[in-house]
């Protein structure tokens, strides 16, 4: 099981909290933060995002309590996740690259269509752009909306901008993924993205 945590820190203490999280063996090693992220664009600097992986709810709860007790942690917001596709978790390592944490708010009755217009075209999308998809997860439906979290790695902000289908030159022939991604907009009520840097993972 996985959870996405938004860890709010005391002012200018995100780096110290990040260091603590990298050194921590959560729940005596039974839980791991497989990805830790420091925001660059789109969220408060006083934040660390984390993707936690655990075998059961009791150990997950214990790990979150340990994080809440760390020095300079103000609050922890949790979001339970189920995998849609865990494509390449090995990309989650300390890096100077840009990792996007994007949320898609999808009409629950269109969730199947959203996945069908997303996952099958990743090979082509990665080939045509400087993007590497880490994975995509979803929340439980709520009020008719299912939220999807997509984490992807780009060399830099320029690479991310160049991969946007609406930024392609008008004269360029449109590959299949462009049509699929454009079609997804009719399934969504909203989307948001935070540009981050991956600062590693917790201790094993």
Residue frames as qw, qx, qy, qz and C-alpha x, y, z in Angstrom:
[[0.000, 0.889, 0.459, 0.000, 0.00, 0.00, 0.00],
 [0.441, 0.185, 0.015, 0.878, 1.08, 3.55, -0.63],
 [0.110, -0.884, -0.394, 0.228, 0.33, 7.01, 0.72],
 [0.396, 0.542, 0.056, 0.739, 1.26, 10.47, -0.50],
 [0.438, -0.672, -0.386, 0.456, 2.23, 12.82, 2.31],
 [0.207, 0.779, 0.011, 0.591, 2.40, 16.59, 2.33],
 [0.650, -0.422, -0.367, 0.515, 4.75, 17.44, 5.18],
 [0.040, 0.918, 0.052, 0.391, 4.53, 21.09, 6.23],
 [0.697, -0.080, -0.346, 0.623, 7.66, 22.33, 7.99],
 [0.280, -0.809, -0.170, 0.488, 8.60, 25.27, 10.16],
 [0.370, 0.920, -0.068, -0.111, 9.82, 28.30, 8.15],
 [0.340, 0.773, -0.536, 0.019, 13.00, 27.55, 6.20],
 [0.475, -0.428, 0.748, -0.178, 13.35, 24.10, 7.78],
 [0.903, 0.305, -0.028, -0.300, 12.39, 21.89, 4.83],
 [0.542, 0.566, -0.612, 0.109, 16.03, 20.94, 4.26],
 [0.173, -0.389, 0.779, -0.461, 16.50, 19.85, 7.87],
 [0.775, 0.062, 0.409, -0.478, 13.28, 17.83, 7.75],
 [0.807, 0.480, -0.288, -0.189, 14.36, 16.27, 4.47],
 [0.270, 0.528, -0.766, 0.247, 17.65, 15.18, 6.03],
 [0.463, -0.208, 0.695, -0.510, 15.82, 13.63, 8.97],
 [0.856, 0.256, 0.158, -0.420, 13.51, 11.74, 6.63],
 [0.663, 0.542, -0.513, -0.048, 16.44, 10.37, 4.60],
 [0.118, 0.436, -0.809, 0.377, 18.09, 9.06, 7.76],
 [0.609, -0.158, 0.461, -0.626, 14.94, 7.59, 9.30],
 [0.177, -0.014, -0.968, -0.179, 14.12, 3.85, 9.28],
 [0.533, -0.179, 0.001, -0.827, 10.36, 4.16, 9.37],
 [0.893, -0.190, 0.078, -0.401, 8.54, 1.61, 11.53],
 [0.627, -0.457, 0.620, 0.119, 11.85, -0.19, 12.11],
 [0.073, -0.342, 0.757, 0.551, 12.36, -0.51, 8.36],
 [0.364, 0.371, 0.854, -0.034, 8.90, -1.94, 7.63],
 [0.332, 0.875, 0.341, -0.092, 7.88, 1.29, 5.83],
 [0.524, -0.143, 0.271, 0.794, 9.92, 3.28, 3.35],
 [0.277, 0.829, 0.068, -0.481, 9.59, 6.69, 1.83],
 [0.761, 0.202, 0.465, 0.405, 10.43, 5.58, -1.71],
 [0.369, 0.524, 0.226, 0.734, 10.48, 9.17, -2.93],
 [0.271, -0.711, -0.320, 0.565, 11.05, 12.47, -1.12],
 [0.379, 0.587, 0.367, 0.614, 10.48, 15.73, -3.00],
 [0.214, -0.519, -0.210, 0.800, 11.31, 19.38, -2.36],
 [0.402, 0.799, 0.448, 0.014, 9.10, 21.80, -4.30],
 [0.416, -0.083, 0.235, 0.875, 10.63, 24.22, -6.77],
 [0.221, -0.068, -0.262, -0.937, 7.51, 25.71, -8.40],
 [0.522, -0.297, -0.568, -0.562, 3.87, 25.56, -7.33],
 [0.712, -0.551, -0.435, 0.009, 4.02, 24.93, -3.57],
 [0.355, -0.905, 0.196, -0.126, 5.38, 26.48, -0.41],
 [0.445, 0.570, -0.640, 0.258, 9.12, 26.06, 0.10],
 [0.313, -0.374, 0.697, -0.526, 8.29, 24.94, 3.64],
 [0.896, 0.100, 0.120, -0.415, 7.12, 21.55, 2.38],
 [0.053, -0.352, 0.911, 0.211, 8.42, 18.06, 1.76],
 [0.837, 0.127, -0.116, -0.519, 6.32, 15.64, -0.29],
 [0.201, -0.367, 0.907, -0.047, 6.75, 11.91, 0.30],
 [0.806, 0.054, -0.399, -0.434, 5.51, 8.68, -1.23],
 [0.392, -0.411, 0.755, -0.328, 5.38, 6.01, 1.48],
 [0.708, 0.112, -0.626, -0.307, 5.22, 2.26, 0.87],
 [0.370, -0.324, 0.726, -0.481, 4.06, -0.21, 3.54],
 [0.190, -0.044, -0.966, -0.171, 2.73, -3.75, 3.83],
 [0.269, -0.586, -0.764, -0.008, -0.22, -2.89, 6.08],
 [0.133, -0.830, -0.209, -0.500, -2.15, -0.01, 7.60],
 [0.681, -0.709, -0.109, 0.150, -0.81, -0.44, 11.14],
 [0.691, -0.180, 0.140, 0.686, 2.79, 0.00, 10.02],
 [0.251, 0.570, 0.295, 0.724, 1.84, 2.90, 7.77],
 [0.371, -0.862, -0.224, -0.262, 0.11, 4.64, 10.69],
 [0.738, -0.552, -0.005, 0.390, 3.17, 4.07, 12.90],
 [0.588, 0.146, 0.218, 0.765, 5.47, 5.54, 10.25],
 [0.026, 0.735, 0.273, 0.620, 3.33, 8.66, 9.87],
 [0.567, -0.810, -0.150, 0.001, 3.34, 9.14, 13.64],
 [0.730, -0.286, 0.094, 0.614, 7.15, 9.04, 13.57],
 [0.362, 0.415, 0.275, 0.788, 7.21, 11.69, 10.86],
 [0.250, -0.835, -0.295, -0.391, 4.76, 13.88, 12.77],
 [0.681, -0.696, -0.082, 0.212, 7.08, 13.73, 15.80],
 [0.698, 0.197, 0.037, 0.687, 10.15, 14.97, 13.93],
 [0.249, -0.566, -0.119, 0.776, 11.66, 18.31, 14.82],
 [0.062, 0.365, -0.262, -0.891, 10.29, 21.19, 12.72],
 [0.087, -0.300, -0.840, -0.444, 7.35, 19.20, 11.29],
 [0.295, -0.012, 0.207, -0.932, 4.23, 21.34, 11.61],
 [0.748, 0.192, 0.357, -0.525, 1.65, 19.01, 10.06],
 [0.133, -0.158, 0.901, 0.381, 1.27, 15.96, 7.84],
 [0.683, 0.312, 0.085, -0.655, -1.54, 15.55, 5.32],
 [0.384, -0.140, 0.900, 0.148, -2.15, 11.99, 4.08],
 [0.679, 0.375, -0.151, -0.613, -3.62, 10.65, 0.86],
 [0.694, -0.082, 0.715, 0.016, -4.08, 6.91, 0.36],
 [0.390, 0.565, -0.481, -0.546, -3.11, 5.71, -3.12],
 [0.849, 0.101, 0.518, -0.015, -3.74, 2.65, -5.28],
 [0.271, -0.380, 0.596, 0.653, -1.47, 1.92, -8.25],
 [0.703, 0.604, 0.077, -0.367, -2.66, 2.47, -11.81],
 [0.868, 0.402, -0.134, 0.260, 0.83, 1.76, -13.16],
 [0.490, -0.781, 0.304, 0.243, 4.16, 1.75, -11.31],
 [0.746, 0.658, -0.104, 0.020, 6.38, 2.13, -14.35],
 [0.691, 0.362, -0.353, 0.517, 9.92, 2.83, -13.10],
 [0.549, -0.829, -0.104, -0.033, 10.29, 3.41, -9.36],
 [0.789, -0.162, 0.024, 0.592, 14.08, 3.15, -9.71],
 [0.296, 0.635, 0.127, 0.702, 14.02, 6.71, -11.05],
 [0.436, -0.858, -0.109, -0.250, 13.26, 7.89, -7.52],
 [0.765, -0.206, -0.158, 0.589, 16.72, 8.89, -6.37],
 [0.212, -0.794, -0.038, 0.569, 18.43, 12.10, -5.39],
 [0.545, 0.370, 0.484, 0.576, 18.77, 14.11, -8.57],
 [0.069, -0.377, 0.018, 0.923, 19.13, 17.60, -10.02],
 [0.047, -0.278, -0.733, -0.619, 16.43, 16.75, -12.57],
 [0.412, -0.080, 0.157, -0.894, 12.87, 18.05, -12.30],
 [0.068, -0.239, -0.968, 0.017, 10.20, 15.68, -10.99],
 [0.386, -0.239, -0.150, -0.878, 6.61, 16.74, -11.55],
 [0.072, 0.259, 0.889, -0.370, 3.93, 15.73, -9.07],
 [0.302, -0.055, -0.333, -0.891, 0.76, 16.22, -11.10],
 [0.304, 0.271, 0.806, -0.429, -2.80, 15.64, -9.92],
 [0.249, -0.135, -0.608, -0.742, -5.59, 14.95, -12.38],
 [0.405, 0.167, 0.602, -0.668, -9.16, 15.29, -11.06],
 [0.200, 0.037, -0.810, -0.551, -11.06, 12.79, -13.19],
 [0.722, -0.096, 0.012, -0.685, -14.78, 12.08, -13.35],
 [0.498, -0.282, 0.804, -0.161, -15.02, 8.65, -11.73],
 [0.796, 0.370, 0.446, -0.177, -17.16, 7.22, -14.54],
 [0.604, 0.772, -0.199, -0.004, -14.41, 8.26, -16.97],
 [0.475, -0.689, 0.542, 0.076, -11.51, 6.80, -14.98],
 [0.806, 0.070, 0.551, 0.204, -11.19, 3.80, -17.31],
 [0.566, 0.772, 0.186, 0.222, -11.09, 6.05, -20.36],
 [0.109, -0.946, 0.303, -0.031, -8.53, 8.31, -18.69],
 [0.628, -0.455, 0.609, 0.166, -6.21, 5.38, -18.02],
 [0.766, 0.349, 0.496, 0.214, -6.73, 4.03, -21.55],
 [0.413, 0.873, 0.070, 0.249, -5.71, 7.38, -23.01],
 [0.247, -0.890, 0.376, -0.080, -2.68, 7.65, -20.73],
 [0.678, -0.451, 0.574, 0.089, -0.80, 4.45, -19.95],
 [0.844, 0.285, 0.410, 0.196, -0.68, 2.80, -23.43],
 [0.505, 0.816, 0.026, 0.282, 0.98, 5.83, -25.05],
 [0.478, -0.830, 0.228, 0.174, 3.78, 6.34, -22.51],
 [0.764, -0.081, 0.411, 0.491, 6.35, 4.51, -24.65],
 [0.443, 0.635, 0.343, 0.532, 5.75, 6.90, -27.54],
 [0.191, -0.968, -0.074, -0.144, 5.59, 9.93, -25.25],
 [0.639, -0.642, 0.282, 0.316, 8.94, 9.08, -23.68],
 [0.705, 0.162, 0.424, 0.545, 10.49, 8.45, -27.08],
 [0.288, 0.746, 0.315, 0.511, 9.36, 11.84, -28.41],
 [0.227, -0.904, 0.065, -0.357, 10.20, 13.87, -25.30],
 [0.351, 0.391, -0.678, 0.514, 12.80, 14.05, -22.55],
 [0.631, -0.398, 0.233, -0.624, 10.35, 12.58, -20.05],
 [0.380, 0.076, -0.918, 0.087, 10.52, 9.40, -18.00],
 [0.646, -0.465, -0.157, -0.584, 7.33, 8.33, -16.22],
 [0.068, -0.324, 0.827, -0.454, 7.85, 7.06, -12.68],
 [0.075, -0.300, -0.950, 0.055, 4.27, 5.94, -12.13],
 [0.362, -0.302, -0.168, -0.866, 0.64, 6.84, -11.67],
 [0.124, -0.226, -0.886, 0.386, -1.66, 6.17, -8.72],
 [0.300, -0.479, -0.370, -0.737, -5.24, 7.03, -7.88],
 [0.233, -0.124, 0.601, -0.754, -7.32, 7.83, -4.83],
 [0.142, 0.419, 0.889, -0.115, -10.66, 6.34, -3.90],
 [0.006, -0.538, -0.478, -0.694, -13.59, 8.07, -5.68],
 [0.141, -0.452, -0.539, 0.697, -15.11, 10.97, -3.76],
 [0.293, 0.667, 0.253, -0.637, -18.17, 12.92, -4.85],
 [0.745, 0.615, 0.250, -0.064, -17.91, 11.47, -8.33],
 [0.347, 0.854, -0.382, 0.065, -14.23, 12.40, -8.80],
 [0.932, -0.205, 0.055, 0.295, -11.16, 10.17, -8.72],
 [0.002, 0.938, -0.326, -0.117, -7.81, 11.92, -8.30],
 [0.932, 0.209, -0.027, 0.293, -4.76, 10.57, -10.13],
 [0.321, -0.844, 0.334, 0.270, -1.18, 11.33, -9.12],
 [0.847, 0.467, -0.014, 0.252, 1.38, 11.17, -11.94],
 [0.433, -0.775, 0.320, 0.332, 5.08, 11.46, -11.08],
 [0.803, 0.528, 0.102, 0.258, 7.47, 12.00, -13.97],
 [0.557, -0.542, 0.201, 0.596, 11.12, 12.95, -14.41],
 [0.521, 0.830, 0.100, 0.169, 12.31, 15.65, -16.84],
 [0.678, 0.177, -0.146, 0.698, 15.84, 16.89, -17.45],
 [0.163, -0.180, -0.224, 0.944, 14.76, 20.43, -16.64],
 [0.310, 0.581, 0.424, -0.621, 11.92, 22.94, -16.95],
 [0.297, 0.499, -0.444, -0.682, 12.67, 23.50, -20.64],
 [0.111, 0.048, -0.965, -0.233, 12.23, 19.78, -21.33],
 [0.170, 0.438, 0.789, -0.396, 8.90, 19.81, -19.51],
 [0.314, 0.615, 0.081, -0.719, 7.67, 22.82, -21.51],
 [0.246, 0.389, -0.680, -0.570, 8.73, 21.23, -24.80],
 [0.003, -0.090, -0.995, -0.036, 6.75, 18.09, -23.96],
 [0.356, 0.432, 0.492, -0.666, 3.42, 19.94, -23.68],
 [0.450, 0.380, 0.738, 0.329, 1.25, 18.91, -26.61],
 [0.190, 0.917, 0.344, -0.061, -0.13, 22.44, -26.98],
 [0.194, -0.829, 0.307, 0.425, 3.44, 23.78, -27.40],
 [0.641, 0.045, 0.629, 0.438, 4.23, 21.64, -30.44],
 [0.036, 0.301, -0.361, -0.882, 4.71, 23.57, -33.70],
 [0.654, 0.378, 0.268, -0.598, 1.41, 23.76, -35.64],
 [0.609, 0.533, -0.465, -0.360, 3.02, 22.30, -38.77],
 [0.032, -0.358, 0.927, -0.113, 4.36, 19.26, -36.91],
 [0.647, -0.152, -0.640, -0.386, 2.47, 16.02, -37.41],
 [0.530, -0.486, 0.384, -0.579, 0.75, 14.98, -34.22],
 [0.262, 0.161, -0.949, 0.067, 1.72, 11.60, -32.75],
 [0.518, -0.419, -0.707, -0.238, -0.86, 9.35, -31.12],
 [0.422, -0.367, -0.591, 0.581, -0.06, 10.49, -27.59],
 [0.023, 0.016, 0.014, -1.000, -0.95, 14.09, -28.46],
 [0.485, -0.270, -0.493, -0.670, -4.46, 13.07, -29.50],
 [0.604, -0.359, -0.700, 0.126, -4.83, 10.88, -26.41],
 [0.329, -0.243, -0.432, 0.804, -3.67, 13.57, -24.00],
 [0.185, -0.085, -0.148, -0.968, -5.91, 16.19, -25.62],
 [0.549, -0.326, -0.631, -0.440, -8.89, 13.85, -25.36],
 [0.464, -0.259, -0.717, 0.451, -8.32, 13.39, -21.63],
 [0.012, -0.071, 0.213, -0.974, -9.35, 16.97, -20.92],
 [0.550, -0.266, -0.348, -0.711, -12.99, 16.05, -21.44],
 [0.712, -0.278, -0.642, 0.060, -12.69, 13.50, -18.61],
 [0.465, -0.099, -0.472, 0.742, -11.30, 15.96, -16.05],
 [0.196, -0.904, -0.376, -0.049, -12.69, 18.60, -13.75],
 [0.159, -0.952, 0.260, -0.005, -9.27, 20.03, -12.83],
 [0.892, 0.115, -0.168, 0.405, -5.52, 19.43, -12.86],
 [0.202, -0.948, 0.239, -0.059, -2.55, 20.90, -10.98],
 [0.873, 0.230, -0.239, 0.359, 1.18, 20.34, -10.94],
 [0.413, -0.870, 0.248, 0.104, 4.12, 20.99, -8.63],
 [0.682, 0.570, -0.389, 0.241, 7.66, 21.00, -10.01],
 [0.707, -0.672, 0.216, -0.035, 10.00, 19.38, -7.51],
 [0.337, 0.600, -0.719, 0.098, 13.49, 18.03, -7.01],
 [0.918, -0.242, -0.310, -0.056, 13.83, 14.46, -5.75],
 [0.127, -0.771, 0.523, -0.341, 15.92, 14.54, -2.58],
 [0.169, 0.303, -0.927, 0.141, 16.17, 10.78, -2.18],
 [0.731, -0.325, -0.507, -0.322, 14.39, 8.22, -0.03],
 [0.597, -0.672, 0.304, -0.316, 14.31, 7.11, 3.58],
 [0.051, -0.519, 0.851, -0.065, 16.80, 4.65, 5.05],
 [0.820, -0.003, -0.479, -0.313, 16.34, 0.90, 4.70]]
